[in-house]
Amino acid sequence: MATTLTVLHPKGGVGRSTTVYMLGAELALRGHRVALIDRDQGRHLTRVFDFYPPGLDDLVLGEDPSAIIRIVDTAPEVNGDRAIGYLQEANWALVPVKGPEAGSVLALPLLLDWLEQARGARLLGFLPTMYKSRRGDSRQWLDELERLAATTGTRVFSPIGDLASLATFRLEAHPYAALAAAVEEVLVAAPV
């Protein structure tokens, strides 16, 4: 039975689809059969997967009974019931946090409330995306994110720089390699 990792955040434009695609590719490169599930009503992940096919045998778009990891992409979510449903189907939740910036960090208490209501998925951690290390406000909100993570007993993964994109994915640079190693340790070495 596959372990399900749902990538969720209430705000739009935080890097959910990019995270799902790149993390799935990194895990497939490590020899894991990964199914990417597109639950975004806009089908962004599907369009990107079709336009930039990764060419990895162990990475598929859609359900696959042979997959050991399912990574679920979601839409910007304001419907609490739908978000809770996604979380109830998951073993783990990964939360991309754009910037970090005020809007992305300030929406997290809502998401944490959904996790508590779902009583299913465990929070794997927060992933700062589109990080600009030279911006003072990014460092300030990263500090705020780390404080929130400490109060919830979770981790903040190493930030993904603002230049990582689906369009540049050609198996070089590997901006998601460190995240894949951490996810692999949790999802594969100690599955639910």
C-alpha positions in Angstrom: 0.0 0.0 0.0 1.4 3.4 -1.0 2.2 6.2 1.5 0.3 9.3 0.6 1.9 12.8 1.0 -0.6 15.7 0.4 0.9 19.1 -0.5 -1.5 21.7 0.8 -1.7 25.4 1.6 -4.8 27.7 1.7 -3.1 30.5 -0.4 -2.4 30.4 -4.1 0.9 30.7 -5.8 3.0 29.1 -3.1 4.6 26.4 -5.2 2.4 23.3 -4.6 2.6 22.0 -8.2 6.3 22.7 -8.6 7.0 20.9 -5.3 4.9 17.9 -6.2 6.6 17.6 -9.7 10.1 18.2 -8.5 9.9 16.1 -5.3 8.3 13.2 -7.3 11.1 13.4 -9.8 13.7 13.3 -7.1 12.2 10.3 -5.4 11.8 8.5 -8.7 15.5 9.2 -9.4 16.2 7.4 -6.1 14.4 4.3 -7.4 11.0 4.7 -5.8 7.8 4.3 -7.9 5.9 7.6 -7.4 2.4 8.5 -8.5 1.5 12.2 -8.8 -2.2 12.9 -8.2 -3.6 16.2 -9.5 -6.5 17.3 -7.3 -6.2 21.0 -8.4 -9.4 22.0 -10.3 -7.2 24.0 -12.7 -5.2 20.8 -13.5 -1.9 22.8 -13.4 0.2 19.8 -12.6 -1.3 17.8 -15.4 -0.6 20.5 -17.9 3.0 21.0 -16.8 3.6 17.2 -16.7 2.4 17.0 -20.3 4.4 20.0 -21.4 7.6 19.1 -19.6 7.5 15.2 -19.4 10.2 14.2 -17.0 11.1 11.0 -18.8 11.4 8.9 -15.7 10.0 5.4 -15.7 9.3 5.4 -12.0 7.3 8.7 -12.1 3.7 8.5 -13.3 0.8 11.0 -13.4 -2.4 9.5 -12.0 -3.1 6.5 -9.8 -0.8 3.6 -10.1 -1.2 0.4 -8.0 2.5 -0.3 -8.2 3.5 3.1 -6.7 4.9 3.1 -3.2 4.5 6.9 -2.8 1.6 9.0 -3.9 2.1 12.8 -3.9 -1.2 14.7 -4.1 -1.3 18.2 -5.5 -4.2 20.4 -4.3 -5.6 23.8 -5.3 -5.5 26.9 -3.3 -8.0 25.9 -0.7 -10.6 28.0 1.1 -13.1 25.2 1.5 -12.3 23.7 4.9 -14.3 20.6 4.4 -12.5 19.8 1.1 -9.1 20.4 2.7 -10.0 18.2 5.7 -11.0 15.5 3.3 -7.7 15.7 1.5 -5.9 15.4 4.8 -8.0 12.5 6.0 -6.9 10.5 2.9 -3.2 11.3 3.5 -0.6 9.9 5.8 1.5 13.0 5.7 1.1 16.7 4.8 3.8 18.9 3.3 3.2 22.7 3.4 5.0 24.9 0.8 5.3 28.5 2.2 6.1 31.1 -0.5 8.8 33.5 0.4 8.3 33.1 3.2 6.1 36.1 3.1 3.4 37.5 5.3 0.3 36.1 3.5 1.8 32.6 3.3 2.8 32.5 7.0 -0.3 34.1 8.3 -2.5 31.5 6.6 -0.8 28.7 8.4 -3.0 28.7 11.6 -6.0 27.9 9.4 -4.1 25.0 7.9 -3.0 23.7 11.3 -6.6 23.8 12.4 -7.6 21.7 9.4 -4.9 19.2 10.3 -6.2 18.9 13.8 -9.8 18.4 12.6 -8.7 15.8 10.0 -7.1 13.6 12.7 -5.3 11.8 9.9 -2.2 13.2 8.2 0.8 14.1 10.2 2.6 17.3 9.4 5.9 16.5 7.7 7.0 20.1 7.7 7.0 23.5 6.1 8.9 24.1 2.9 9.9 27.7 2.2 9.6 28.2 -1.6 10.7 31.0 -3.9 13.1 32.1 -1.2 15.1 35.3 -1.7 17.9 35.3 0.9 18.9 38.9 0.2 15.5 40.2 1.1 15.1 41.3 4.7 11.4 40.5 4.8 12.1 37.0 3.6 14.5 36.4 6.4 12.1 38.0 8.9 9.2 35.7 7.8 11.5 32.7 7.8 12.2 33.4 11.4 8.5 33.7 12.1 7.9 30.4 10.3 10.6 28.7 12.4 8.9 30.0 15.6 5.6 28.6 14.4 7.3 25.2 13.6 8.9 25.1 17.0 5.5 25.6 18.7 3.9 22.8 16.6 6.9 20.4 16.9 7.6 20.2 13.2 10.5 21.1 11.0 11.2 23.8 8.4 13.0 22.3 5.5 15.9 24.1 3.8 14.5 26.9 1.6 14.1 26.4 -2.2 15.5 29.3 -4.1 13.3 31.6 -6.2 15.0 30.3 -9.4 13.8 26.7 -9.1 11.0 26.1 -11.6 9.5 23.3 -13.6 10.8 24.8 -16.8 14.4 24.3 -15.7 13.9 20.7 -14.6 16.3 18.5 -16.7 17.9 16.5 -13.9 20.6 19.1 -13.3 21.0 21.4 -10.3 18.5 19.3 -8.2 17.1 22.0 -6.0 14.8 19.5 -4.3 17.4 16.8 -3.6 17.8 17.7 0.1 14.0 17.7 0.6 13.8 14.3 -1.2 16.4 12.8 1.1 14.4 14.0 4.2 11.1 12.8 2.7 12.6 9.5 1.7 13.9 9.0 5.3 10.4 9.5 6.7 8.1 8.0 4.0 10.3 5.1 2.9 12.5 4.2 5.8 9.6 4.5 8.4 6.3 4.2 6.4 3.0 4.6 8.2 
